[in-house]
Amino acid sequence: MGDAETYTLAALLEQEFGRQLRLPPIPALRPFPSDAGPPSLFGSPVAVNNRQYLIQGDIQDFLNEAPDGYVLAGFWATGSTATPSTSAR
């Protein structure tokens, strides 16, 4: 995913959240591999190659462990619980 696509994704997330995202410079995001169809989760190389913090119970670990440059954006969960989410460090 190139810079233009990354900023398009950020704009779509801002629209979905109804507020402006205050993010550090966004690295080029790439899709996470998915056997279930088109990717719906994108991340910086740091996020794709390390642990993913996807649930509320991961917040403390994310704050303590996530490396600098960690960016994750997209939809995860299933069915009606799928929500747009981002995490960045």
N, CA and C atoms as an extended XYZ file, in Angstrom:
267
Properties=species:S:1:pos:R:3:atomname:S:1:resname:S:1:resid:I:1 pbc="F F F"
N         0.862       -1.165        0.000 N   MET     1
C         0.000        0.000        0.000 CA  MET     1
C         0.905        1.223        0.000 C   MET     1
N         0.719        2.101       -0.971 N   GLY     2
C         1.538        3.301       -1.082 CA  GLY     2
C         1.025        4.426       -0.212 C   GLY     2
N         1.743        5.552       -0.242 N   ASP     3
C         1.371        6.702        0.584 CA  ASP     3
C        -0.043        7.196        0.288 C   ASP     3
N        -0.390        7.329       -1.005 N   ALA     4
C        -1.723        7.836       -1.354 CA  ALA     4
C        -2.807        6.920       -0.813 C   ALA     4
N        -2.600        5.619       -0.943 N   GLU     5
C        -3.597        4.671       -0.443 CA  GLU     5
C        -3.671        4.692        1.074 C   GLU     5
N        -2.508        4.853        1.728 N   THR     6
C        -2.475        4.920        3.186 CA  THR     6
C        -3.278        6.111        3.680 C   THR     6
N        -3.090        7.260        3.048 N   TYR     7
C        -3.820        8.450        3.483 CA  TYR     7
C        -5.297        8.366        3.115 C   TYR     7
N        -5.633        7.657        2.045 N   THR     8
C        -7.036        7.415        1.712 CA  THR     8
C        -7.662        6.555        2.799 C   THR     8
N        -6.954        5.508        3.230 N   LEU     9
C        -7.448        4.666        4.318 CA  LEU     9
C        -7.635        5.493        5.584 C   LEU     9
N        -6.676        6.342        5.905 N   ALA    10
C        -6.793        7.192        7.100 CA  ALA    10
C        -8.013        8.103        6.992 C   ALA    10
N        -8.253        8.671        5.812 N   ALA    11
C        -9.415        9.542        5.615 CA  ALA    11
C       -10.716        8.765        5.800 C   ALA    11
N       -10.760        7.542        5.305 N   LEU    12
C       -11.955        6.711        5.475 CA  LEU    12
C       -12.186        6.379        6.945 C   LEU    12
N       -11.106        6.099        7.673 N   LEU    13
C       -11.242        5.822        9.101 CA  LEU    13
C       -11.712        7.061        9.847 C   LEU    13
N       -11.193        8.227        9.485 N   GLU    14
C       -11.651        9.472       10.114 CA  GLU    14
C       -13.138        9.672        9.874 C   GLU    14
N       -13.575        9.400        8.655 N   GLN    15
C       -14.994        9.536        8.332 CA  GLN    15
C       -15.819        8.555        9.169 C   GLN    15
N       -15.348        7.335        9.280 N   GLU    16
C       -16.071        6.316       10.051 CA  GLU    16
C       -16.137        6.679       11.533 C   GLU    16
N       -15.024        7.167       12.088 N   PHE    17
C       -14.979        7.532       13.500 CA  PHE    17
C       -15.669        8.865       13.781 C   PHE    17
N       -15.828        9.683       12.753 N   GLY    18
C       -16.459       10.972       12.934 CA  GLY    18
C       -15.564       11.999       13.599 C   GLY    18
N       -14.265       11.780       13.529 N   ARG    19
C       -13.329       12.752       14.102 CA  ARG    19
C       -11.968       12.585       13.444 C   ARG    19
N       -11.181       13.636       13.556 N   GLN    20
C        -9.858       13.624       12.942 CA  GLN    20
C        -8.907       12.750       13.748 C   GLN    20
N        -8.153       11.938       13.039 N   LEU    21
C        -7.133       11.124       13.697 CA  LEU    21
C        -5.863       11.947       13.823 C   LEU    21
N        -5.266       11.916       14.987 N   ARG    22
C        -3.984       12.574       15.186 CA  ARG    22
C        -2.926       11.487       15.247 C   ARG    22
N        -2.328       11.230       14.112 N   LEU    23
C        -1.366       10.141       14.002 CA  LEU    23
C         0.010       10.673       13.654 C   LEU    23
N         1.028        9.950       14.065 N   PRO    24
C         2.373       10.298       13.591 CA  PRO    24
C         2.428       10.010       12.100 C   PRO    24
N         3.493       10.382       11.425 N   PRO    25
C         3.596       10.047       10.009 CA  PRO    25
C         3.313        8.557        9.812 C   PRO    25
N         2.479        8.263        8.846 N   ILE    26
C         2.041        6.884        8.634 CA  ILE    26
C         3.000        6.183        7.688 C   ILE    26
N         3.593        5.079        8.128 N   PRO    27
C         4.458        4.330        7.219 CA  PRO    27
C         3.608        3.627        6.164 C   PRO    27
N         4.227        3.177        5.110 N   ALA    28
C         3.503        2.417        4.099 CA  ALA    28
C         2.904        1.186        4.767 C   ALA    28
N         1.605        1.021        4.624 N   LEU    29
C         0.923       -0.115        5.222 CA  LEU    29
C         0.792       -1.229        4.188 C   LEU    29
N         0.862       -2.450        4.669 N   ARG    30
C         0.675       -3.576        3.764 CA  ARG    30
C        -0.382       -4.498        4.358 C   ARG    30
N        -1.060       -5.241        3.501 N   PRO    31
C        -2.135       -6.097        4.007 CA  PRO    31
C        -1.588       -7.295        4.772 C   PRO    31
N        -2.344       -7.699        5.778 N   PHE    32
C        -2.038       -8.944        6.454 CA  PHE    32
C        -2.522      -10.079        5.571 C   PHE    32
N        -1.775      -11.167        5.501 N   PRO    33
C        -2.237      -12.309        4.712 CA  PRO    33
C        -3.583      -12.797        5.236 C   PRO    33
N        -4.463      -13.179        4.316 N   SER    34
C        -5.788      -13.647        4.703 CA  SER    34
C        -6.234      -14.757        3.768 C   SER    34
N        -6.688      -15.854        4.349 N   ASP    35
C        -7.254      -16.945        3.565 CA  ASP    35
C        -8.755      -16.749        3.371 C   ASP    35
N        -9.331      -15.763        4.037 N   ALA    36
C       -10.778      -15.569        4.039 CA  ALA    36
C       -11.262      -14.593        2.980 C   ALA    36
N       -10.416      -14.167        2.077 N   GLY    37
C       -10.826      -13.213        1.055 CA  GLY    37
C        -9.939      -12.003        1.065 C   GLY    37
N       -10.441      -10.885        0.534 N   PRO    38
C        -9.621       -9.672        0.481 CA  PRO    38
C        -9.208       -9.237        1.889 C   PRO    38
N        -8.012       -8.688        2.017 N   PRO    39
C        -7.564       -8.273        3.349 CA  PRO    39
C        -8.410       -7.125        3.887 C   PRO    39
N        -8.637       -7.148        5.180 N   SER    40
C        -9.353       -6.054        5.839 CA  SER    40
C        -8.524       -5.474        6.975 C   SER    40
N        -7.296       -5.955        7.106 N   LEU    41
C        -6.406       -5.489        8.151 CA  LEU    41
C        -5.061       -5.153        7.510 C   LEU    41
N        -4.572       -3.961        7.795 N   PHE    42
C        -3.329       -3.472        7.207 CA  PHE    42
C        -2.405       -3.035        8.333 C   PHE    42
N        -1.108       -3.174        8.114 N   GLY    43
C        -0.181       -2.780        9.156 CA  GLY    43
C         1.156       -2.356        8.603 C   GLY    43
N         1.886       -1.650        9.444 N   SER    44
C         3.262       -1.295        9.111 CA  SER    44
C         4.080       -2.584        9.123 C   SER    44
N         5.246       -2.580        8.486 N   PRO    45
C         6.077       -3.785        8.534 CA  PRO    45
C         6.336       -4.260        9.965 C   PRO    45
N         6.486       -3.324       10.896 N   VAL    46
C         6.703       -3.696       12.296 CA  VAL    46
C         5.509       -4.477       12.840 C   VAL    46
N         4.297       -4.053       12.512 N   ALA    47
C         3.098       -4.729       13.013 CA  ALA    47
C         2.893       -6.082       12.334 C   ALA    47
N         3.124       -6.134       11.021 N   VAL    48
C         2.915       -7.383       10.287 CA  VAL    48
C         3.888       -8.458       10.773 C   VAL    48
N         5.101       -8.069       11.139 N   ASN    49
C         6.130       -9.032       11.524 CA  ASN    49
C         6.199       -9.312       13.017 C   ASN    49
N         5.331       -8.706       13.798 N   ASN    50
C         5.335       -8.913       15.245 CA  ASN    50
C         3.941       -9.289       15.718 C   ASN    50
N         3.784       -9.320       17.010 N   ARG    51
C         2.489       -9.649       17.614 CA  ARG    51
C         1.434       -8.627       17.222 C   ARG    51
N         0.209       -9.101       17.019 N   GLN    52
C        -0.905       -8.202       16.778 CA  GLN    52
C        -1.691       -8.037       18.080 C   GLN    52
N        -2.040       -6.815       18.389 N   TYR    53
C        -2.805       -6.487       19.587 CA  TYR    53
C        -4.220       -6.164       19.119 C   TYR    53
N        -5.135       -7.122       19.227 N   LEU    54
C        -6.435       -6.988       18.576 CA  LEU    54
C        -7.622       -6.923       19.534 C   LEU    54
N        -7.424       -7.214       20.798 N   ILE    55
C        -8.556       -7.221       21.721 CA  ILE    55
C        -8.279       -6.295       22.903 C   ILE    55
N        -9.352       -5.931       23.591 N   GLN    56
C        -9.222       -4.991       24.699 CA  GLN    56
C        -8.227       -5.488       25.746 C   GLN    56
N        -8.175       -6.785       25.951 N   GLY    57
C        -7.252       -7.342       26.933 CA  GLY    57
C        -5.788       -7.163       26.576 C   GLY    57
N        -5.514       -6.752       25.326 N   ASP    58
C        -4.136       -6.533       24.878 CA  ASP    58
C        -3.637       -5.107       25.120 C   ASP    58
N        -4.478       -4.236       25.636 N   ILE    59
C        -4.106       -2.818       25.753 CA  ILE    59
C        -2.834       -2.621       26.578 C   ILE    59
N        -2.778       -3.231       27.747 N   GLN    60
C        -1.603       -3.026       28.605 CA  GLN    60
C        -0.350       -3.580       27.947 C   GLN    60
N        -0.466       -4.763       27.327 N   ASP    61
C         0.685       -5.323       26.608 CA  ASP    61
C         1.109       -4.405       25.475 C   ASP    61
N         0.137       -3.853       24.746 N   PHE    62
C         0.448       -2.931       23.657 CA  PHE    62
C         1.236       -1.738       24.186 C   PHE    62
N         0.762       -1.147       25.270 N   LEU    63
C         1.430        0.028       25.832 CA  LEU    63
C         2.833       -0.291       26.324 C   LEU    63
N         3.026       -1.497       26.833 N   ASN    64
C         4.326       -1.886       27.384 CA  ASN    64
C         5.284       -2.471       26.355 C   ASN    64
N         4.756       -3.135       25.308 N   GLU    65
C         5.602       -3.939       24.448 CA  GLU    65
C         5.686       -3.508       22.988 C   GLU    65
N         4.659       -2.864       22.464 N   ALA    66
C         4.630       -2.593       21.019 CA  ALA    66
C         5.834       -1.738       20.620 C   ALA    66
N         6.554       -2.154       19.586 N   PRO    67
C         7.724       -1.379       19.161 CA  PRO    67
C         7.324       -0.087       18.460 C   PRO    67
N         8.223        0.897       18.469 N   ASP    68
C         7.985        2.138       17.732 CA  ASP    68
C         7.740        1.800       16.269 C   ASP    68
N         6.857        2.554       15.643 N   GLY    69
C         6.537        2.309       14.248 CA  GLY    69
C         5.410        1.313       14.050 C   GLY    69
N         4.822        0.823       15.146 N   TYR    70
C         3.726       -0.143       15.065 CA  TYR    70
C         2.445        0.587       14.684 C   TYR    70
N         1.895        0.251       13.528 N   VAL    71
C         0.628        0.819       13.084 CA  VAL    71
C        -0.224       -0.319       12.554 C   VAL    71
N        -1.464       -0.360       12.993 N   LEU    72
C        -2.410       -1.376       12.567 CA  LEU    72
C        -3.732       -0.672       12.297 C   LEU    72
N        -4.327       -0.923       11.150 N   ALA    73
C        -5.588       -0.272       10.809 CA  ALA    73
C        -6.455       -1.230       10.016 C   ALA    73
N        -7.747       -1.151       10.245 N   GLY    74
C        -8.668       -1.971        9.471 CA  GLY    74
C        -9.812       -2.475       10.308 C   GLY    74
N       -10.412       -3.550        9.822 N   PHE    75
C       -11.539       -4.172       10.493 CA  PHE    75
C       -11.105       -5.553       10.968 C   PHE    75
N       -11.455       -5.899       12.202 N   TRP    76
C       -11.261       -7.273       12.638 CA  TRP    76
C       -12.424       -7.661       13.523 C   TRP    76
N       -12.546       -8.924       13.763 N   ALA    77
C       -13.680       -9.588       14.418 CA  ALA    77
C       -14.539      -10.184       13.306 C   ALA    77
N       -15.709      -10.618       13.651 N   THR    78
C       -16.560      -11.257       12.651 CA  THR    78
C       -17.969      -10.734       12.736 C   THR    78
N       -18.671      -10.827       11.624 N   GLY    79
C       -20.091      -10.481       11.590 CA  GLY    79
C       -20.382       -9.099       12.117 C   GLY    79
N       -21.411       -9.005       12.959 N   SER    80
C       -21.855       -7.700       13.446 CA  SER    80
C       -20.892       -7.081       14.440 C   SER    80
N       -19.895       -7.843       14.901 N   THR    81
C       -18.933       -7.279       15.860 CA  THR    81
C       -17.726       -6.671       15.156 C   THR    81
N       -17.642       -6.780       13.823 N   ALA    82
C       -16.499       -6.221       13.101 CA  ALA    82
C       -16.562       -4.701       13.202 C   ALA    82
N       -15.489       -4.116       13.686 N   THR    83
C       -15.461       -2.674       13.867 CA  THR    83
C       -14.179       -2.095       13.303 C   THR    83
N       -14.233       -0.847       12.808 N   PRO    84
C       -13.002       -0.225       12.363 CA  PRO    84
C       -12.148        0.102       13.582 C   PRO    84
N       -10.877       -0.197       13.474 N   SER    85
C        -9.997        0.036       14.617 CA  SER    85
C        -8.618        0.434       14.127 C   SER    85
N        -7.915        1.163       14.962 N   THR    86
C        -6.522        1.498       14.677 CA  THR    86
C        -5.728        1.397       15.959 C   THR    86
N        -4.492        1.078       15.835 N   SER    87
C        -3.565        1.191       16.949 CA  SER    87
C        -2.237        1.635       16.373 C   SER    87
N        -1.592        2.533       17.056 N   ALA    88
C        -0.318        3.052       16.569 CA  ALA    88
C         0.557        3.402       17.748 C   ALA    88
N         1.820        3.268       17.533 N   ARG    89
C         2.786        3.626       18.578 CA  ARG    89
C         3.954        4.298       17.905 C   ARG    89
